[in-house]
Amino acid sequence: MWEKVYLRYACVMAPYGAYRFWRSDLKSPYDLYGHRFAGSILNGIWYASPYGVFKLFNLINRITIHYEGRDPATYPNAYEELLSKNHHVL
C-alpha cells in the first residue's frame, strides 16, 4: 500500500519540481537551455525523493502566501530552488 502512495506522490511531485526549475530565474552563465534541462531533471528527482516532503511544506507556505495576499518578498525561503529562486510558479 505505501509503495502505491509513494509512487503517486513521486509521479505528481517530479514534474512539478522540474517545471518550477524550468521557469525559475537563472543567472548567467546558468541561463542556457542545457542547464535548465539538467537542473529540471535534478529538481524533479529532488522533489520526488523522500526529502521532497520538506519541499511540500514550502508548497503549502506558497499557497498560504498567495491566498492570504501576503508579500512574497517577505518570505524568500519559500521560493528557493536548487540554484535559483522562482516567484512565477505557485
Summary of the structure (lengths in Angstrom):
residues: 90
radius of gyration: 13.6
end to end distance: 29.6
largest distance: 44.8
contacts: 239
relative contact order: 0.19
helix: 67%
strand: 3%
